Amino acid sequence: MSLFPPYPIGARIPDSPHAVCCSLPTMKDVIGYEEEDPNVRKHVVTGYPRFVEHDYLRRLAKLVRLEWKLTGRAVSLAPSRRAAEGLQAFLAPAETNLGTWKTLYVVAFPDRPEHKRKARRYFQHTGCGVSSRQAEDLLHETGQLDAIHPETAQEDNPRNSLMRSLHDACPEANPEHILLARSGMNAFYSAFTAARRLQQPQGKNIWIQLGWLYLDTIRILETFLSPKEHHIILPDAGDFAPLEDLFSRDGSRIAGVITETPTNPLLQTADLARVRELCDRHGSLLFVDPSLSSFHNLDVYRHADVVLHSLTKYFGYEGDVMMGLAAFNPARSEFAGHWLELAREIHEPPYQRDILRLAAQAGTSGAIVERINRNTGEVAAFLENHPAVKRVHWAGSAATRTAYERLARGPGRPGGILTLDLNIPLADFYDAAPFVKGPSFGTRFTMMCPFMYLAHYDLVSSPEGRDRLRAHGIDPDLVRVSIGAEPAEEIIEGFQQSLGRV
């Protein structure tokens, strides 16, 4: 049997109601999804939870509207009062009402497309939405579901077990300084919002984005800063000179530097030691997110004031649980304890059943990552020599290898991400590839996506947007591949088949 069975459009991967990935097997499907084609959207009932409202949540919302006899009003469900009140503030000046139903908070607002889209953006950017497992429990409790989906869970001290696994992967971080959040984005949103409260009274109002970062990290910087704060983009994380120039001009006003190590999707690695020196000299905070390669492979904690990590990636390698963390570093920030407490007041903690599920996977995630690391090197070597591939961006690329290896926990630890610039039409390659196709990464199975189409469709769908991406060194038609733990020769054969057909 093939290690890479075909998945029809909308198929959940894995076959669980809590899967964070759904199949978009052709470029036509991807574009139809982004353009909200009803012939595509009808198949996509689940997806990456911050982007696609889960079917269980839709069913609960319908139940609430019926029970409350609401007409002309839409509802969004939130796990806490603070999340619900945050949504109300985000929807203003639209008229909203706040209520409770079972264990959830309900925000009702005018049933208009623009308000629904705005509500979805709030949960997407802040990552504080209701867990699919919490929704499942409520549907079961109210008789809407006959049974809970069976799955392996760590029932014995799951939080302690999970924290031990995290400490094994990142022994530098004290568990007392780690904040678990409902998603990686919620961890960043909480740490960033708390940092703003600390830095603004000091007259620090400039936030630097170092590198082209993940979509919602950029969106938070664009959406939640006040008019008195400034967001500056330095697109090349590996180019230190522009950062140094900026600090020499405005160092006293720089609140913090936010970067990924490596960046998504170009896998650039900043010289964190030099960035750290600049931040120390000017009282600025350094945020570092190593999710693309994972704690297992990189030690960035010693350089950072706070480390963010999406635990959905690598630790939740089955692809069926959402969670994230913020690890604060008291050795770097004298107010780390106060910062942590502020972030704790803002963040949305994980649902208990999500902790049970992640704890069951995290303990063996190190072994999965070792296999992924070995595969990545072999597959990268094959692709770098294939005529259909123009360029492979990865941790071992010549331009970034030295900076990456300074942070690596040992040799041969590149993580699982390869980004490909192609010499052939994107659709020809993508449609022919046998791998799982959809968002997310860091799973035990190989998967791929036309990343810019899913993250920045507004840019790839216009000539001006495509020119902007190219100006930042980004091929609009790049493909991001997340290498899995299958045998390397099987993964390479899958690429041979798809690249050889064009």
VMD Tcl script that draws the C-alpha trace (Angstrom):
set ca {
  {0.00 0.00 0.00}
  {1.28 3.47 -0.87}
  {2.59 5.60 1.98}
  {0.92 8.55 0.27}
  {-2.74 7.68 -0.36}
  {-4.81 10.28 -2.22}
  {-7.05 12.52 -0.14}
  {-10.16 14.09 -1.73}
  {-10.91 17.76 -1.31}
  {-11.94 18.61 2.24}
  {-10.72 15.32 3.73}
  {-9.55 15.68 7.33}
  {-5.95 14.71 7.96}
  {-5.76 12.72 10.16}
  {-9.23 11.19 10.10}
  {-10.33 12.90 13.30}
  {-12.84 15.67 13.97}
  {-9.94 17.52 15.61}
  {-7.61 17.42 12.60}
  {-5.87 20.75 12.00}
  {-5.40 20.08 8.29}
  {-7.82 19.45 5.44}
  {-6.97 18.40 1.91}
  {-6.80 20.91 -0.94}
  {-5.39 18.56 -3.60}
  {-5.25 20.88 -6.64}
  {-4.42 24.52 -7.28}
  {-7.98 24.93 -8.54}
  {-9.17 23.85 -5.08}
  {-6.76 26.25 -3.36}
  {-7.91 29.20 -5.44}
  {-11.57 28.23 -5.08}
  {-11.14 28.04 -1.32}
  {-9.51 31.48 -1.16}
  {-12.14 33.03 -3.44}
  {-14.93 31.40 -1.40}
  {-16.26 29.38 -4.31}
  {-19.31 27.57 -2.88}
  {-18.46 24.46 -4.92}
  {-15.18 24.25 -2.97}
  {-16.28 25.61 0.39}
  {-19.08 23.04 0.70}
  {-16.39 20.35 1.01}
  {-14.29 22.20 3.60}
  {-16.18 21.68 6.85}
  {-13.01 21.61 8.96}
  {-9.54 23.07 8.49}
  {-6.83 24.86 10.40}
  {-8.97 25.93 13.38}
  {-7.97 29.61 13.50}
  {-8.95 30.03 9.84}
  {-11.94 27.74 9.39}
  {-14.87 27.78 11.79}
  {-15.23 24.19 12.95}
  {-18.44 22.37 12.10}
  {-18.97 21.65 15.80}
  {-18.90 25.39 16.54}
  {-21.36 26.09 13.75}
  {-23.70 23.48 15.21}
  {-23.41 24.98 18.69}
  {-24.02 28.50 17.37}
  {-27.15 27.29 15.57}
  {-28.35 25.64 18.77}
  {-27.84 28.88 20.74}
  {-29.71 30.95 18.15}
  {-32.65 28.54 18.25}
  {-32.77 28.41 22.06}
  {-32.54 32.19 22.36}
  {-34.95 32.77 19.43}
  {-32.56 35.21 17.80}
  {-33.53 36.79 14.49}
  {-31.29 39.08 12.49}
  {-28.43 38.35 14.86}
  {-25.34 36.22 14.40}
  {-23.44 34.75 17.33}
  {-19.80 33.94 18.04}
  {-18.80 31.62 20.86}
  {-15.87 32.36 23.16}
  {-14.26 30.26 25.90}
  {-13.99 33.07 28.48}
  {-15.35 36.47 29.39}
  {-12.09 38.19 28.48}
  {-12.14 36.63 25.00}
  {-15.77 37.63 24.54}
  {-15.19 41.19 25.71}
  {-12.17 41.39 23.43}
  {-14.40 40.40 20.52}
  {-16.94 43.06 21.49}
  {-14.23 45.72 21.47}
  {-12.95 44.45 18.10}
  {-16.45 44.57 16.56}
  {-17.17 48.12 17.75}
  {-19.04 50.20 16.75}
  {-21.35 47.33 15.79}
  {-24.04 46.73 18.42}
  {-23.18 43.64 20.45}
  {-24.66 41.72 23.37}
  {-22.82 39.40 25.75}
  {-24.38 36.36 27.38}
  {-23.51 32.89 28.67}
  {-24.55 29.45 27.48}
  {-23.36 26.33 29.30}
  {-19.59 26.84 29.75}
  {-19.28 29.35 26.90}
  {-19.69 33.07 26.44}
  {-21.84 34.25 23.55}
  {-21.46 37.50 21.63}
  {-24.45 38.41 19.47}
  {-24.12 41.01 16.73}
  {-25.90 42.07 13.52}
  {-26.14 39.20 11.04}
  {-24.13 40.87 8.28}
  {-21.25 39.40 6.23}
  {-18.82 42.17 7.17}
  {-19.39 41.58 10.91}
  {-19.04 37.82 10.53}
  {-15.76 38.25 8.67}
  {-14.49 40.64 11.33}
  {-15.39 38.21 14.13}
  {-13.52 35.44 12.34}
  {-10.46 37.71 11.98}
  {-10.48 38.37 15.71}
  {-10.30 34.67 16.57}
  {-7.80 34.05 13.76}
  {-5.39 36.77 14.91}
  {-5.69 36.27 18.67}
  {-5.93 32.47 18.63}
  {-8.38 32.43 21.54}
  {-11.21 30.42 19.98}
  {-13.21 27.57 21.45}
  {-11.47 24.20 21.26}
  {-13.06 21.60 18.99}
  {-12.86 19.16 21.89}
  {-14.75 21.58 24.14}
  {-17.38 21.96 21.42}
  {-17.50 18.17 21.06}
  {-18.11 17.76 24.80}
  {-20.97 20.27 24.72}
  {-22.59 18.66 21.68}
  {-22.41 15.30 23.44}
  {-23.77 16.77 26.66}
  {-26.76 18.26 24.83}
  {-27.49 15.09 22.88}
  {-26.32 16.41 19.53}
  {-23.51 13.82 19.32}
  {-23.91 10.16 20.22}
  {-20.30 9.63 21.29}
  {-16.95 11.30 21.81}
  {-14.34 10.52 19.15}
  {-11.97 7.85 20.59}
  {-8.30 8.83 20.87}
  {-5.21 8.12 22.92}
  {-4.84 10.49 25.86}
  {-2.42 10.89 28.79}
  {-4.75 10.56 31.76}
  {-2.13 10.46 34.54}
  {-0.94 13.98 35.45}
  {-1.13 15.19 31.84}
  {0.07 18.75 32.51}
  {3.10 17.53 34.45}
  {3.83 14.97 31.75}
  {3.61 17.64 29.04}
  {5.85 20.04 30.97}
  {8.44 17.28 31.43}
  {8.44 16.68 27.68}
  {8.88 20.39 27.03}
  {11.72 20.56 29.54}
  {13.42 17.59 27.89}
  {13.30 19.45 24.58}
  {14.27 22.84 26.03}
  {16.07 22.30 29.36}
  {17.14 25.95 29.47}
  {13.58 27.11 30.26}
  {12.25 26.75 33.79}
  {8.71 25.30 33.67}
  {7.66 28.01 36.15}
  {8.32 30.60 33.46}
  {6.35 28.80 30.72}
  {2.83 29.92 29.88}
  {0.71 27.38 28.02}
  {-1.84 28.94 25.68}
  {-4.69 27.74 23.50}
  {-2.61 28.19 20.35}
  {0.80 29.43 19.30}
  {-0.82 32.63 18.05}
  {-2.52 33.20 21.39}
  {0.85 32.79 23.12}
  {2.34 35.49 20.91}
  {-0.68 37.80 21.17}
  {-0.65 37.57 24.97}
  {3.10 38.10 25.36}
  {3.10 40.94 22.84}
  {0.10 42.74 24.35}
  {1.65 42.49 27.82}
  {5.00 43.78 26.51}
  {3.31 46.81 24.97}
  {1.87 47.70 28.36}
  {5.34 47.50 29.87}
  {7.19 49.39 27.15}
  {4.81 52.23 26.32}
  {5.28 54.07 29.66}
  {9.01 54.02 28.93}
  {8.45 55.96 25.70}
  {9.21 52.89 23.60}
  {6.80 52.72 20.67}
  {8.67 51.12 17.75}
  {8.28 47.43 17.00}
  {10.62 45.85 14.47}
  {9.63 42.85 12.39}
  {12.87 41.11 11.45}
  {12.27 38.99 8.35}
  {9.11 38.07 6.47}
  {7.16 36.39 9.26}
  {4.08 34.23 9.55}
  {0.81 35.83 8.41}
  {-0.86 36.43 11.77}
  {2.29 37.67 13.48}
  {2.32 40.37 10.80}
  {-1.43 40.93 11.17}
  {-1.16 41.46 14.93}
  {1.50 44.10 14.36}
  {-0.67 45.74 11.71}
  {-3.97 45.49 13.60}
  {-3.43 45.95 17.32}
  {-0.82 48.72 17.57}
  {-2.13 52.16 18.57}
  {-1.68 55.21 16.29}
  {1.24 56.28 18.50}
  {3.10 53.01 17.89}
  {5.09 52.12 14.78}
  {5.69 48.86 12.94}
  {8.88 48.69 10.88}
  {9.62 45.76 8.55}
  {13.18 44.66 7.84}
  {12.53 41.93 5.25}
  {15.88 40.10 5.34}
  {16.49 38.52 8.73}
  {20.03 37.64 7.73}
  {21.02 41.25 6.92}
  {22.22 42.84 10.17}
  {23.19 46.28 8.82}
  {19.66 47.77 8.47}
  {18.81 46.69 12.01}
  {22.01 48.24 13.35}
  {21.28 51.48 11.49}
  {17.77 51.60 12.88}
  {18.99 51.16 16.44}
  {21.64 53.84 15.97}
  {18.89 56.31 14.98}
  {15.97 55.34 17.20}
  {17.34 52.90 19.79}
  {15.77 54.63 22.79}
  {12.31 54.29 21.20}
  {12.56 50.66 20.07}
  {10.26 48.53 22.20}
  {11.23 45.21 20.72}
  {12.39 43.04 17.85}
  {10.21 40.15 16.69}
  {11.66 37.38 14.58}
  {11.31 33.71 13.72}
  {14.30 31.40 13.70}
  {14.22 30.35 10.96}
  {11.66 32.58 9.24}
  {8.54 31.40 7.48}
  {8.69 30.68 4.55}
  {12.26 31.63 3.46}
  {14.04 29.98 6.42}
  {16.38 32.89 7.09}
  {18.20 32.90 10.42}
  {19.22 36.12 12.13}
  {22.48 36.45 14.07}
  {20.66 36.35 17.40}
  {23.78 37.05 19.47}
  {24.31 40.39 17.70}
  {20.61 41.24 17.83}
  {20.71 40.48 21.55}
  {23.58 42.93 22.04}
  {21.60 45.70 20.37}
  {18.52 44.98 22.47}
  {20.54 44.93 25.71}
  {22.18 48.24 24.85}
  {18.85 49.98 24.30}
  {16.45 48.22 26.68}
  {14.53 46.53 23.88}
  {12.83 43.13 24.03}
  {13.67 40.24 21.74}
  {10.88 37.85 20.73}
  {12.03 34.62 19.03}
  {9.83 31.91 17.52}
  {11.66 28.66 16.59}
  {8.48 26.77 15.60}
  {9.64 26.11 12.05}
  {12.46 23.88 13.38}
  {11.31 23.30 17.00}
  {12.81 23.39 20.49}
  {14.16 19.92 19.78}
  {16.61 21.33 17.25}
  {17.38 24.88 18.38}
  {18.50 26.62 21.57}
  {17.26 30.19 21.17}
  {16.17 30.71 24.77}
  {19.58 32.06 25.89}
  {19.23 34.98 23.46}
  {15.54 35.81 23.87}
  {13.46 37.72 26.37}
  {10.58 35.47 25.40}
  {10.39 32.40 23.17}
  {7.14 31.56 21.40}
  {6.39 28.08 20.10}
  {3.40 26.55 18.36}
  {3.13 23.16 20.05}
  {0.73 22.11 17.30}
  {3.95 21.64 15.33}
  {6.33 18.72 16.03}
  {5.08 18.14 19.61}
  {1.56 17.46 18.27}
  {2.96 15.49 15.35}
  {-0.31 13.64 14.66}
  {-1.81 16.95 13.51}
  {-4.89 16.88 15.74}
  {-4.35 19.30 18.61}
  {-3.82 23.06 18.96}
  {-1.61 24.61 21.64}
  {1.26 27.04 22.10}
  {3.60 28.44 24.72}
  {5.45 31.56 25.74}
  {8.67 30.91 27.70}
  {9.88 34.01 29.55}
  {13.55 34.44 30.37}
  {14.24 36.12 33.74}
  {17.98 36.11 33.00}
  {17.31 38.59 30.20}
  {14.38 40.67 31.46}
  {14.38 42.10 34.95}
  {10.59 42.41 34.79}
  {10.05 38.90 33.36}
  {7.94 37.88 36.34}
  {5.63 40.89 36.00}
  {5.51 40.36 32.23}
  {4.48 36.73 32.73}
  {1.70 37.72 35.12}
  {0.38 40.34 32.69}
  {0.42 37.79 29.87}
  {-1.36 35.29 32.11}
  {-4.21 37.79 32.53}
  {-4.54 38.09 28.74}
  {-3.96 34.56 27.46}
  {-6.51 31.83 26.90}
  {-5.44 28.59 28.64}
  {-5.72 25.26 26.81}
  {-8.80 23.11 27.20}
  {-8.08 20.16 29.48}
  {-8.76 17.46 26.87}
  {-6.30 19.17 24.51}
  {-3.63 18.90 27.22}
  {-4.42 15.19 27.61}
  {-4.08 14.64 23.87}
  {-0.89 16.66 23.42}
  {0.75 15.03 26.45}
  {0.17 11.63 24.82}
  {2.23 12.71 21.79}
  {4.86 15.07 23.20}
  {6.80 12.39 25.05}
  {7.71 10.61 21.80}
  {8.04 13.74 19.66}
  {11.83 13.76 20.00}
  {12.15 10.44 18.18}
  {9.83 11.63 15.41}
  {11.87 14.82 15.00}
  {15.11 12.80 14.72}
  {13.65 10.87 11.78}
  {12.36 14.06 10.18}
  {15.80 15.67 10.53}
  {17.51 12.77 8.74}
  {14.95 12.79 5.96}
  {15.18 16.55 5.43}
  {18.88 16.46 4.66}
  {18.48 13.62 2.16}
  {15.47 15.14 0.42}
  {17.10 18.60 0.26}
  {20.19 17.10 -1.41}
  {17.99 15.45 -4.04}
  {15.94 18.58 -4.74}
  {18.93 20.91 -4.90}
  {20.18 18.91 -7.87}
  {16.88 18.56 -9.72}
  {16.51 20.67 -12.89}
  {12.85 21.42 -12.17}
  {13.79 23.12 -8.89}
  {15.27 26.60 -9.10}
  {16.16 26.94 -5.42}
  {15.67 25.14 -2.12}
  {15.38 27.31 0.98}
  {16.19 25.33 4.13}
  {18.25 25.49 7.29}
  {21.23 24.05 5.41}
  {21.19 26.68 2.65}
  {24.59 28.30 2.14}
  {23.29 31.79 2.92}
  {21.91 30.89 6.35}
  {23.73 27.72 7.44}
  {26.35 29.40 9.64}
  {23.84 31.47 11.62}
  {21.55 28.44 12.02}
  {24.30 26.09 13.17}
  {25.29 28.54 15.93}
  {21.88 27.88 17.45}
  {21.48 24.18 16.64}
  {21.65 21.64 19.45}
  {23.96 19.52 17.33}
  {24.81 18.63 13.74}
  {22.13 17.35 11.39}
  {19.20 19.13 13.04}
  {17.60 21.20 10.26}
  {13.95 20.69 11.15}
  {11.46 19.55 8.57}
  {10.81 22.55 6.33}
  {11.93 22.98 2.72}
  {10.66 25.85 0.58}
  {10.94 25.36 -3.16}
  {11.22 27.92 -5.96}
  {10.33 26.05 -9.14}
  {11.44 26.16 -12.77}
  {8.10 24.67 -13.79}
  {4.47 25.84 -13.48}
  {3.22 25.63 -9.92}
  {-0.07 23.88 -10.77}
  {1.66 21.16 -12.81}
  {3.87 20.22 -9.88}
  {1.36 20.75 -7.08}
  {-1.46 18.81 -8.72}
  {0.85 15.85 -9.49}
  {2.51 15.60 -6.06}
  {1.33 12.57 -4.04}
  {1.72 14.14 -0.59}
  {-0.87 15.52 1.83}
  {-1.71 19.03 0.62}
  {-2.88 21.61 3.10}
  {-1.72 24.09 5.74}
  {0.29 23.39 8.91}
  {3.61 21.55 9.28}
  {5.64 19.55 11.78}
  {3.60 16.37 11.35}
  {4.85 12.79 11.11}
  {3.48 12.70 7.55}
  {4.92 14.72 4.67}
  {2.72 17.60 3.59}
  {2.97 20.61 1.33}
  {1.17 23.80 0.40}
  {1.43 26.77 -2.00}
  {2.16 28.88 1.05}
  {1.70 32.39 -0.32}
  {-1.67 31.46 -1.83}
  {-2.96 30.34 1.56}
  {-1.28 33.03 3.67}
  {-1.31 36.05 1.35}
  {-3.83 35.45 -1.42}
  {-4.47 39.19 -1.62}
  {-0.85 39.60 -2.76}
  {-0.49 36.66 -5.15}
  {-3.76 37.48 -6.91}
  {-2.69 40.89 -8.20}
  {0.30 42.04 -10.30}
  {1.11 44.72 -7.72}
  {1.05 42.21 -4.89}
  {3.26 39.75 -6.75}
  {5.73 42.56 -7.44}
  {5.75 43.40 -3.72}
  {6.54 39.80 -2.82}
  {9.36 39.62 -5.36}
  {10.78 42.86 -3.95}
  {11.05 41.02 -0.62}
  {12.82 38.10 -2.31}
  {9.73 35.88 -2.25}
  {8.59 33.87 -5.27}
  {4.77 34.12 -5.19}
  {4.56 30.54 -6.51}
  {6.87 28.95 -3.94}
  {5.89 25.65 -2.36}
  {6.48 24.95 1.33}
  {7.12 21.30 2.14}
  {7.00 19.78 5.62}
  {9.05 16.60 5.54}
  {7.60 13.71 7.50}
  {8.95 10.59 9.19}
  {8.26 8.17 6.31}
  {11.30 6.45 4.74}
  {13.38 9.08 2.91}
  {13.50 7.01 -0.27}
  {9.69 6.97 -0.41}
  {9.53 10.76 -0.06}
  {12.16 11.19 -2.78}
  {10.26 8.81 -5.05}
  {7.16 10.96 -4.54}
  {9.09 14.01 -5.72}
  {10.55 12.08 -8.66}
  {7.07 11.16 -9.80}
  {5.67 14.70 -9.57}
  {8.71 16.53 -10.93}
  {9.21 13.94 -13.65}
  {5.72 14.31 -15.06}
  {6.18 17.91 -16.10}
}
mol new
graphics top color blue
foreach p $ca { graphics top sphere $p radius 0.5 }
foreach p [lrange $ca 0 end-1] q [lrange $ca 1 end] { graphics top cylinder $p $q radius 0.2 }
display resetview
